[in-house]
Amino acid sequence: MQVEDTGQPEKDLSETVCRVCGRDDGSLLWDRHGVPQYVICDCCGIESGLGDDHLSKVRETRGHWVAQGAPWDVPKNRPAGWDVLEQLSAIPAEWR
């Protein structure tokens, strides 16, 4: 398949914000081409590329995580003064 050159710069699809919980520790979760990097979120425990590639699954996983009390997958990495609602507000609009 040949890709047509539109003269426009390629859209950068990289993501560092967890689609499920909104955590952003700077880790690259999806590269600039939209390819998952299979990184496990310290907060909600989701692995990028496994269960976070469809909006319905993201919402289902988030609902389950919140219903369980939003526990940290790696509790020692939970910041002091962490606010779940503030973090959830960082979720990109297309994954809310």
Disulfide bonds with the S-S distance in Angstrom:
none
